[in-house]
């Protein structure tokens, strides 16, 4: 153990407000969590938000987000979602942790920015069962041929057996409008 990191942990425990970096979090959080030092965990949570120690690269790290969830850094998690709310990386992590409320929040933020059909985002919306996004994208589908093309694309990339009943209803509804 590094003497400086132990000193930082003890200072935080006694109420000293020091600025932390990513290496400090990697050392301090596991110890604070295992010793039930809630004030240290809250301080780390605050520091992560205040100094934006979380980058988009770290966001895609499953281990990093697992730590955020495990250590109860709820405010940091909320800030992450707000910073990267239109990102499918956040949705991917929310999917892994089964955070359906985060997925829905991000889904509605994505819907707000949809201006045209995008096949890549359509695939992501389909994969994460974002039915409201699918309906929004289907508004840009203007022919039976395009519906057939989308169904073929889904079959090739993910398989029709993954299609939820809501997704099927969306496709049937669009098909019936022609």
PyMOL CGO cylinders between C-alpha atoms (Angstrom):
from pymol import cmd
from pymol.cgo import CYLINDER

trace = [
    CYLINDER, 0.00, 0.00, 0.00, 1.17, 3.46, -0.86, 0.3, 1, 1, 1, 1, 1, 1,
    CYLINDER, 1.17, 3.46, -0.86, 1.64, 5.61, 2.25, 0.3, 1, 1, 1, 1, 1, 1,
    CYLINDER, 1.64, 5.61, 2.25, 0.23, 8.72, 0.52, 0.3, 1, 1, 1, 1, 1, 1,
    CYLINDER, 0.23, 8.72, 0.52, -2.98, 6.90, -0.46, 0.3, 1, 1, 1, 1, 1, 1,
    CYLINDER, -2.98, 6.90, -0.46, -3.48, 5.64, 3.10, 0.3, 1, 1, 1, 1, 1, 1,
    CYLINDER, -3.48, 5.64, 3.10, -2.87, 9.17, 4.35, 0.3, 1, 1, 1, 1, 1, 1,
    CYLINDER, -2.87, 9.17, 4.35, -5.45, 10.53, 1.89, 0.3, 1, 1, 1, 1, 1, 1,
    CYLINDER, -5.45, 10.53, 1.89, -7.98, 7.94, 3.08, 0.3, 1, 1, 1, 1, 1, 1,
    CYLINDER, -7.98, 7.94, 3.08, -7.42, 8.89, 6.72, 0.3, 1, 1, 1, 1, 1, 1,
    CYLINDER, -7.42, 8.89, 6.72, -7.63, 12.60, 5.96, 0.3, 1, 1, 1, 1, 1, 1,
    CYLINDER, -7.63, 12.60, 5.96, -10.96, 12.18, 4.18, 0.3, 1, 1, 1, 1, 1, 1,
    CYLINDER, -10.96, 12.18, 4.18, -12.18, 10.05, 7.07, 0.3, 1, 1, 1, 1, 1, 1,
    CYLINDER, -12.18, 10.05, 7.07, -11.40, 12.94, 9.43, 0.3, 1, 1, 1, 1, 1, 1,
    CYLINDER, -11.40, 12.94, 9.43, -13.14, 15.53, 7.25, 0.3, 1, 1, 1, 1, 1, 1,
    CYLINDER, -13.14, 15.53, 7.25, -10.22, 17.04, 5.35, 0.3, 1, 1, 1, 1, 1, 1,
    CYLINDER, -10.22, 17.04, 5.35, -11.30, 18.04, 1.85, 0.3, 1, 1, 1, 1, 1, 1,
    CYLINDER, -11.30, 18.04, 1.85, -8.60, 16.99, -0.58, 0.3, 1, 1, 1, 1, 1, 1,
    CYLINDER, -8.60, 16.99, -0.58, -8.77, 16.69, -4.32, 0.3, 1, 1, 1, 1, 1, 1,
    CYLINDER, -8.77, 16.69, -4.32, -8.64, 13.11, -5.55, 0.3, 1, 1, 1, 1, 1, 1,
    CYLINDER, -8.64, 13.11, -5.55, -7.55, 11.64, -8.86, 0.3, 1, 1, 1, 1, 1, 1,
    CYLINDER, -7.55, 11.64, -8.86, -8.49, 8.35, -10.54, 0.3, 1, 1, 1, 1, 1, 1,
    CYLINDER, -8.49, 8.35, -10.54, -5.69, 6.42, -8.82, 0.3, 1, 1, 1, 1, 1, 1,
    CYLINDER, -5.69, 6.42, -8.82, -6.98, 7.59, -5.44, 0.3, 1, 1, 1, 1, 1, 1,
    CYLINDER, -6.98, 7.59, -5.44, -10.46, 6.29, -6.25, 0.3, 1, 1, 1, 1, 1, 1,
    CYLINDER, -10.46, 6.29, -6.25, -9.09, 2.89, -7.25, 0.3, 1, 1, 1, 1, 1, 1,
    CYLINDER, -9.09, 2.89, -7.25, -7.42, 2.57, -3.85, 0.3, 1, 1, 1, 1, 1, 1,
    CYLINDER, -7.42, 2.57, -3.85, -9.80, 4.40, -1.50, 0.3, 1, 1, 1, 1, 1, 1,
    CYLINDER, -9.80, 4.40, -1.50, -13.21, 3.15, -2.68, 0.3, 1, 1, 1, 1, 1, 1,
    CYLINDER, -13.21, 3.15, -2.68, -12.67, -0.59, -2.14, 0.3, 1, 1, 1, 1, 1, 1,
    CYLINDER, -12.67, -0.59, -2.14, -11.28, 0.03, 1.36, 0.3, 1, 1, 1, 1, 1, 1,
    CYLINDER, -11.28, 0.03, 1.36, -14.01, 2.52, 2.28, 0.3, 1, 1, 1, 1, 1, 1,
    CYLINDER, -14.01, 2.52, 2.28, -16.65, 0.10, 1.03, 0.3, 1, 1, 1, 1, 1, 1,
    CYLINDER, -16.65, 0.10, 1.03, -15.26, -2.90, 2.88, 0.3, 1, 1, 1, 1, 1, 1,
    CYLINDER, -15.26, -2.90, 2.88, -14.93, -0.89, 6.13, 0.3, 1, 1, 1, 1, 1, 1,
    CYLINDER, -14.93, -0.89, 6.13, -18.38, 0.70, 5.72, 0.3, 1, 1, 1, 1, 1, 1,
    CYLINDER, -18.38, 0.70, 5.72, -16.98, 4.24, 5.69, 0.3, 1, 1, 1, 1, 1, 1,
    CYLINDER, -16.98, 4.24, 5.69, -20.07, 5.94, 4.25, 0.3, 1, 1, 1, 1, 1, 1,
    CYLINDER, -20.07, 5.94, 4.25, -18.75, 9.47, 4.62, 0.3, 1, 1, 1, 1, 1, 1,
    CYLINDER, -18.75, 9.47, 4.62, -15.64, 8.54, 2.58, 0.3, 1, 1, 1, 1, 1, 1,
    CYLINDER, -15.64, 8.54, 2.58, -17.79, 6.90, -0.10, 0.3, 1, 1, 1, 1, 1, 1,
    CYLINDER, -17.79, 6.90, -0.10, -20.02, 10.01, -0.28, 0.3, 1, 1, 1, 1, 1, 1,
    CYLINDER, -20.02, 10.01, -0.28, -16.96, 12.25, -0.50, 0.3, 1, 1, 1, 1, 1, 1,
    CYLINDER, -16.96, 12.25, -0.50, -15.55, 10.16, -3.37, 0.3, 1, 1, 1, 1, 1, 1,
    CYLINDER, -15.55, 10.16, -3.37, -18.96, 10.33, -5.04, 0.3, 1, 1, 1, 1, 1, 1,
    CYLINDER, -18.96, 10.33, -5.04, -18.94, 14.11, -4.76, 0.3, 1, 1, 1, 1, 1, 1,
    CYLINDER, -18.94, 14.11, -4.76, -15.35, 14.38, -6.03, 0.3, 1, 1, 1, 1, 1, 1,
    CYLINDER, -15.35, 14.38, -6.03, -16.13, 12.23, -9.06, 0.3, 1, 1, 1, 1, 1, 1,
    CYLINDER, -16.13, 12.23, -9.06, -18.96, 14.58, -9.97, 0.3, 1, 1, 1, 1, 1, 1,
    CYLINDER, -18.96, 14.58, -9.97, -17.25, 17.84, -9.07, 0.3, 1, 1, 1, 1, 1, 1,
    CYLINDER, -17.25, 17.84, -9.07, -14.06, 17.25, -11.01, 0.3, 1, 1, 1, 1, 1, 1,
    CYLINDER, -14.06, 17.25, -11.01, -15.60, 15.18, -13.82, 0.3, 1, 1, 1, 1, 1, 1,
    CYLINDER, -15.60, 15.18, -13.82, -13.14, 12.38, -13.25, 0.3, 1, 1, 1, 1, 1, 1,
    CYLINDER, -13.14, 12.38, -13.25, -15.18, 10.11, -15.47, 0.3, 1, 1, 1, 1, 1, 1,
    CYLINDER, -15.18, 10.11, -15.47, -14.36, 10.09, -19.16, 0.3, 1, 1, 1, 1, 1, 1,
    CYLINDER, -14.36, 10.09, -19.16, -16.31, 8.50, -22.03, 0.3, 1, 1, 1, 1, 1, 1,
    CYLINDER, -16.31, 8.50, -22.03, -13.60, 5.84, -22.25, 0.3, 1, 1, 1, 1, 1, 1,
    CYLINDER, -13.60, 5.84, -22.25, -14.13, 4.87, -18.61, 0.3, 1, 1, 1, 1, 1, 1,
    CYLINDER, -14.13, 4.87, -18.61, -17.86, 4.91, -19.17, 0.3, 1, 1, 1, 1, 1, 1,
    CYLINDER, -17.86, 4.91, -19.17, -17.51, 2.04, -21.62, 0.3, 1, 1, 1, 1, 1, 1,
    CYLINDER, -17.51, 2.04, -21.62, -15.55, 0.05, -19.03, 0.3, 1, 1, 1, 1, 1, 1,
    CYLINDER, -15.55, 0.05, -19.03, -17.92, -2.46, -17.50, 0.3, 1, 1, 1, 1, 1, 1,
    CYLINDER, -17.92, -2.46, -17.50, -15.63, -2.90, -14.47, 0.3, 1, 1, 1, 1, 1, 1,
    CYLINDER, -15.63, -2.90, -14.47, -15.67, 0.85, -13.75, 0.3, 1, 1, 1, 1, 1, 1,
    CYLINDER, -15.67, 0.85, -13.75, -19.45, 1.05, -13.83, 0.3, 1, 1, 1, 1, 1, 1,
    CYLINDER, -19.45, 1.05, -13.83, -19.73, -2.11, -11.80, 0.3, 1, 1, 1, 1, 1, 1,
    CYLINDER, -19.73, -2.11, -11.80, -17.70, -0.31, -9.12, 0.3, 1, 1, 1, 1, 1, 1,
    CYLINDER, -17.70, -0.31, -9.12, -19.95, 2.74, -9.30, 0.3, 1, 1, 1, 1, 1, 1,
    CYLINDER, -19.95, 2.74, -9.30, -22.98, 0.53, -8.73, 0.3, 1, 1, 1, 1, 1, 1,
    CYLINDER, -22.98, 0.53, -8.73, -21.34, -1.71, -6.13, 0.3, 1, 1, 1, 1, 1, 1,
    CYLINDER, -21.34, -1.71, -6.13, -20.02, 1.16, -4.04, 0.3, 1, 1, 1, 1, 1, 1,
    CYLINDER, -20.02, 1.16, -4.04, -23.37, 2.92, -4.08, 0.3, 1, 1, 1, 1, 1, 1,
    CYLINDER, -23.37, 2.92, -4.08, -22.16, 6.00, -5.92, 0.3, 1, 1, 1, 1, 1, 1,
    CYLINDER, -22.16, 6.00, -5.92, -25.69, 6.91, -6.93, 0.3, 1, 1, 1, 1, 1, 1,
    CYLINDER, -25.69, 6.91, -6.93, -25.07, 10.59, -7.59, 0.3, 1, 1, 1, 1, 1, 1,
    CYLINDER, -25.07, 10.59, -7.59, -22.14, 9.74, -9.87, 0.3, 1, 1, 1, 1, 1, 1,
    CYLINDER, -22.14, 9.74, -9.87, -24.32, 7.29, -11.76, 0.3, 1, 1, 1, 1, 1, 1,
    CYLINDER, -24.32, 7.29, -11.76, -27.01, 9.93, -12.24, 0.3, 1, 1, 1, 1, 1, 1,
    CYLINDER, -27.01, 9.93, -12.24, -24.40, 12.42, -13.47, 0.3, 1, 1, 1, 1, 1, 1,
    CYLINDER, -24.40, 12.42, -13.47, -23.02, 9.83, -15.88, 0.3, 1, 1, 1, 1, 1, 1,
    CYLINDER, -23.02, 9.83, -15.88, -26.44, 9.29, -17.34, 0.3, 1, 1, 1, 1, 1, 1,
    CYLINDER, -26.44, 9.29, -17.34, -27.00, 13.04, -17.71, 0.3, 1, 1, 1, 1, 1, 1,
    CYLINDER, -27.00, 13.04, -17.71, -23.60, 13.59, -19.37, 0.3, 1, 1, 1, 1, 1, 1,
    CYLINDER, -23.60, 13.59, -19.37, -23.96, 10.75, -21.83, 0.3, 1, 1, 1, 1, 1, 1,
    CYLINDER, -23.96, 10.75, -21.83, -27.75, 10.43, -22.03, 0.3, 1, 1, 1, 1, 1, 1,
    CYLINDER, -27.75, 10.43, -22.03, -27.94, 10.17, -25.80, 0.3, 1, 1, 1, 1, 1, 1,
    CYLINDER, -27.94, 10.17, -25.80, -25.26, 7.52, -25.91, 0.3, 1, 1, 1, 1, 1, 1,
    CYLINDER, -25.26, 7.52, -25.91, -25.94, 3.87, -26.60, 0.3, 1, 1, 1, 1, 1, 1,
    CYLINDER, -25.94, 3.87, -26.60, -22.92, 3.09, -24.37, 0.3, 1, 1, 1, 1, 1, 1,
    CYLINDER, -22.92, 3.09, -24.37, -24.96, 4.22, -21.35, 0.3, 1, 1, 1, 1, 1, 1,
    CYLINDER, -24.96, 4.22, -21.35, -27.87, 2.12, -22.53, 0.3, 1, 1, 1, 1, 1, 1,
    CYLINDER, -27.87, 2.12, -22.53, -25.57, -0.87, -22.96, 0.3, 1, 1, 1, 1, 1, 1,
    CYLINDER, -25.57, -0.87, -22.96, -24.38, -0.55, -19.36, 0.3, 1, 1, 1, 1, 1, 1,
    CYLINDER, -24.38, -0.55, -19.36, -27.93, 0.04, -18.10, 0.3, 1, 1, 1, 1, 1, 1,
    CYLINDER, -27.93, 0.04, -18.10, -28.97, -3.09, -19.99, 0.3, 1, 1, 1, 1, 1, 1,
    CYLINDER, -28.97, -3.09, -19.99, -26.26, -5.15, -18.27, 0.3, 1, 1, 1, 1, 1, 1,
    CYLINDER, -26.26, -5.15, -18.27, -27.35, -3.94, -14.84, 0.3, 1, 1, 1, 1, 1, 1,
    CYLINDER, -27.35, -3.94, -14.84, -31.05, -4.18, -15.72, 0.3, 1, 1, 1, 1, 1, 1,
    CYLINDER, -31.05, -4.18, -15.72, -31.65, -0.45, -15.07, 0.3, 1, 1, 1, 1, 1, 1,
    CYLINDER, -31.65, -0.45, -15.07, -34.85, -0.16, -17.09, 0.3, 1, 1, 1, 1, 1, 1,
    CYLINDER, -34.85, -0.16, -17.09, -35.53, 3.37, -15.84, 0.3, 1, 1, 1, 1, 1, 1,
    CYLINDER, -35.53, 3.37, -15.84, -32.15, 4.55, -17.20, 0.3, 1, 1, 1, 1, 1, 1,
    CYLINDER, -32.15, 4.55, -17.20, -32.88, 2.90, -20.55, 0.3, 1, 1, 1, 1, 1, 1,
    CYLINDER, -32.88, 2.90, -20.55, -36.28, 4.61, -20.78, 0.3, 1, 1, 1, 1, 1, 1,
    CYLINDER, -36.28, 4.61, -20.78, -34.82, 8.00, -19.82, 0.3, 1, 1, 1, 1, 1, 1,
    CYLINDER, -34.82, 8.00, -19.82, -32.11, 7.71, -22.49, 0.3, 1, 1, 1, 1, 1, 1,
    CYLINDER, -32.11, 7.71, -22.49, -34.66, 6.42, -24.99, 0.3, 1, 1, 1, 1, 1, 1,
    CYLINDER, -34.66, 6.42, -24.99, -36.75, 9.57, -24.68, 0.3, 1, 1, 1, 1, 1, 1,
    CYLINDER, -36.75, 9.57, -24.68, -33.64, 11.75, -24.99, 0.3, 1, 1, 1, 1, 1, 1,
    CYLINDER, -33.64, 11.75, -24.99, -32.70, 9.91, -28.18, 0.3, 1, 1, 1, 1, 1, 1,
    CYLINDER, -32.70, 9.91, -28.18, -36.25, 10.32, -29.55, 0.3, 1, 1, 1, 1, 1, 1,
    CYLINDER, -36.25, 10.32, -29.55, -35.94, 14.09, -29.09, 0.3, 1, 1, 1, 1, 1, 1,
    CYLINDER, -35.94, 14.09, -29.09, -32.97, 14.21, -31.47, 0.3, 1, 1, 1, 1, 1, 1,
    CYLINDER, -32.97, 14.21, -31.47, -34.24, 11.86, -34.20, 0.3, 1, 1, 1, 1, 1, 1,
    CYLINDER, -34.24, 11.86, -34.20, -34.59, 13.84, -37.42, 0.3, 1, 1, 1, 1, 1, 1,
    CYLINDER, -34.59, 13.84, -37.42, -34.14, 11.12, -40.02, 0.3, 1, 1, 1, 1, 1, 1,
    CYLINDER, -34.14, 11.12, -40.02, -33.84, 7.37, -40.34, 0.3, 1, 1, 1, 1, 1, 1,
    CYLINDER, -33.84, 7.37, -40.34, -30.49, 5.89, -39.28, 0.3, 1, 1, 1, 1, 1, 1,
    CYLINDER, -30.49, 5.89, -39.28, -30.05, 2.14, -39.70, 0.3, 1, 1, 1, 1, 1, 1,
    CYLINDER, -30.05, 2.14, -39.70, -27.33, 1.84, -37.04, 0.3, 1, 1, 1, 1, 1, 1,
    CYLINDER, -27.33, 1.84, -37.04, -29.39, 3.60, -34.37, 0.3, 1, 1, 1, 1, 1, 1,
    CYLINDER, -29.39, 3.60, -34.37, -32.42, 1.60, -35.52, 0.3, 1, 1, 1, 1, 1, 1,
    CYLINDER, -32.42, 1.60, -35.52, -30.51, -1.64, -34.88, 0.3, 1, 1, 1, 1, 1, 1,
    CYLINDER, -30.51, -1.64, -34.88, -29.47, -0.42, -31.43, 0.3, 1, 1, 1, 1, 1, 1,
    CYLINDER, -29.47, -0.42, -31.43, -33.04, 0.58, -30.59, 0.3, 1, 1, 1, 1, 1, 1,
    CYLINDER, -33.04, 0.58, -30.59, -34.23, -2.82, -31.75, 0.3, 1, 1, 1, 1, 1, 1,
    CYLINDER, -34.23, -2.82, -31.75, -31.57, -4.70, -29.77, 0.3, 1, 1, 1, 1, 1, 1,
    CYLINDER, -31.57, -4.70, -29.77, -32.33, -2.82, -26.54, 0.3, 1, 1, 1, 1, 1, 1,
    CYLINDER, -32.33, -2.82, -26.54, -36.09, -3.19, -27.07, 0.3, 1, 1, 1, 1, 1, 1,
    CYLINDER, -36.09, -3.19, -27.07, -36.65, 0.56, -27.15, 0.3, 1, 1, 1, 1, 1, 1,
    CYLINDER, -36.65, 0.56, -27.15, -40.17, 0.40, -28.54, 0.3, 1, 1, 1, 1, 1, 1,
    CYLINDER, -40.17, 0.40, -28.54, -40.78, 4.16, -28.48, 0.3, 1, 1, 1, 1, 1, 1,
    CYLINDER, -40.78, 4.16, -28.48, -37.60, 4.73, -30.51, 0.3, 1, 1, 1, 1, 1, 1,
    CYLINDER, -37.60, 4.73, -30.51, -38.64, 2.03, -32.95, 0.3, 1, 1, 1, 1, 1, 1,
    CYLINDER, -38.64, 2.03, -32.95, -42.02, 3.69, -33.45, 0.3, 1, 1, 1, 1, 1, 1,
    CYLINDER, -42.02, 3.69, -33.45, -40.31, 7.03, -34.05, 0.3, 1, 1, 1, 1, 1, 1,
    CYLINDER, -40.31, 7.03, -34.05, -37.94, 5.49, -36.61, 0.3, 1, 1, 1, 1, 1, 1,
    CYLINDER, -37.94, 5.49, -36.61, -40.85, 3.71, -38.29, 0.3, 1, 1, 1, 1, 1, 1,
    CYLINDER, -40.85, 3.71, -38.29, -42.37, 7.13, -39.03, 0.3, 1, 1, 1, 1, 1, 1,
    CYLINDER, -42.37, 7.13, -39.03, -39.57, 7.56, -41.58, 0.3, 1, 1, 1, 1, 1, 1,
    CYLINDER, -39.57, 7.56, -41.58, -40.30, 4.23, -43.29, 0.3, 1, 1, 1, 1, 1, 1,
    CYLINDER, -40.30, 4.23, -43.29, -42.25, 5.08, -46.42, 0.3, 1, 1, 1, 1, 1, 1,
    CYLINDER, -42.25, 5.08, -46.42, -42.67, 1.82, -48.34, 0.3, 1, 1, 1, 1, 1, 1,
    CYLINDER, -42.67, 1.82, -48.34, -43.40, -1.88, -47.98, 0.3, 1, 1, 1, 1, 1, 1,
    CYLINDER, -43.40, -1.88, -47.98, -40.02, -2.57, -49.55, 0.3, 1, 1, 1, 1, 1, 1,
    CYLINDER, -40.02, -2.57, -49.55, -38.28, -0.65, -46.77, 0.3, 1, 1, 1, 1, 1, 1,
    CYLINDER, -38.28, -0.65, -46.77, -40.22, -2.63, -44.12, 0.3, 1, 1, 1, 1, 1, 1,
    CYLINDER, -40.22, -2.63, -44.12, -39.13, -5.85, -45.86, 0.3, 1, 1, 1, 1, 1, 1,
    CYLINDER, -39.13, -5.85, -45.86, -35.54, -4.60, -45.99, 0.3, 1, 1, 1, 1, 1, 1,
    CYLINDER, -35.54, -4.60, -45.99, -35.58, -3.80, -42.26, 0.3, 1, 1, 1, 1, 1, 1,
    CYLINDER, -35.58, -3.80, -42.26, -36.99, -7.22, -41.40, 0.3, 1, 1, 1, 1, 1, 1,
    CYLINDER, -36.99, -7.22, -41.40, -34.32, -8.87, -43.56, 0.3, 1, 1, 1, 1, 1, 1,
    CYLINDER, -34.32, -8.87, -43.56, -31.64, -6.77, -41.86, 0.3, 1, 1, 1, 1, 1, 1,
    CYLINDER, -31.64, -6.77, -41.86, -32.93, -7.80, -38.43, 0.3, 1, 1, 1, 1, 1, 1,
    CYLINDER, -32.93, -7.80, -38.43, -32.92, -11.45, -39.47, 0.3, 1, 1, 1, 1, 1, 1,
    CYLINDER, -32.92, -11.45, -39.47, -29.32, -11.21, -40.73, 0.3, 1, 1, 1, 1, 1, 1,
    CYLINDER, -29.32, -11.21, -40.73, -27.89, -9.24, -37.81, 0.3, 1, 1, 1, 1, 1, 1,
    CYLINDER, -27.89, -9.24, -37.81, -29.80, -10.46, -34.76, 0.3, 1, 1, 1, 1, 1, 1,
    CYLINDER, -29.80, -10.46, -34.76, -32.33, -13.05, -35.77, 0.3, 1, 1, 1, 1, 1, 1,
    CYLINDER, -32.33, -13.05, -35.77, -36.10, -12.80, -35.80, 0.3, 1, 1, 1, 1, 1, 1,
    CYLINDER, -36.10, -12.80, -35.80, -36.43, -14.92, -32.67, 0.3, 1, 1, 1, 1, 1, 1,
    CYLINDER, -36.43, -14.92, -32.67, -35.05, -11.98, -30.66, 0.3, 1, 1, 1, 1, 1, 1,
    CYLINDER, -35.05, -11.98, -30.66, -37.91, -9.76, -31.79, 0.3, 1, 1, 1, 1, 1, 1,
    CYLINDER, -37.91, -9.76, -31.79, -40.17, -8.80, -28.89, 0.3, 1, 1, 1, 1, 1, 1,
    CYLINDER, -40.17, -8.80, -28.89, -43.93, -8.78, -29.24, 0.3, 1, 1, 1, 1, 1, 1,
    CYLINDER, -43.93, -8.78, -29.24, -43.89, -4.97, -29.09, 0.3, 1, 1, 1, 1, 1, 1,
    CYLINDER, -43.89, -4.97, -29.09, -41.42, -4.83, -31.99, 0.3, 1, 1, 1, 1, 1, 1,
    CYLINDER, -41.42, -4.83, -31.99, -43.58, -7.23, -34.00, 0.3, 1, 1, 1, 1, 1, 1,
    CYLINDER, -43.58, -7.23, -34.00, -46.64, -5.07, -33.33, 0.3, 1, 1, 1, 1, 1, 1,
    CYLINDER, -46.64, -5.07, -33.33, -44.75, -2.00, -34.53, 0.3, 1, 1, 1, 1, 1, 1,
    CYLINDER, -44.75, -2.00, -34.53, -43.81, -3.70, -37.81, 0.3, 1, 1, 1, 1, 1, 1,
    CYLINDER, -43.81, -3.70, -37.81, -47.32, -5.08, -38.37, 0.3, 1, 1, 1, 1, 1, 1,
    CYLINDER, -47.32, -5.08, -38.37, -48.84, -1.67, -37.62, 0.3, 1, 1, 1, 1, 1, 1,
    CYLINDER, -48.84, -1.67, -37.62, -46.53, 0.00, -40.15, 0.3, 1, 1, 1, 1, 1, 1,
    CYLINDER, -46.53, 0.00, -40.15, -47.21, -2.73, -42.73, 0.3, 1, 1, 1, 1, 1, 1,
    CYLINDER, -47.21, -2.73, -42.73, -50.97, -2.26, -42.32, 0.3, 1, 1, 1, 1, 1, 1,
    CYLINDER, -50.97, -2.26, -42.32, -50.73, 1.48, -43.08, 0.3, 1, 1, 1, 1, 1, 1,
    CYLINDER, -50.73, 1.48, -43.08, -49.63, 0.75, -46.68, 0.3, 1, 1, 1, 1, 1, 1,
]
cmd.load_cgo(trace, "trace")
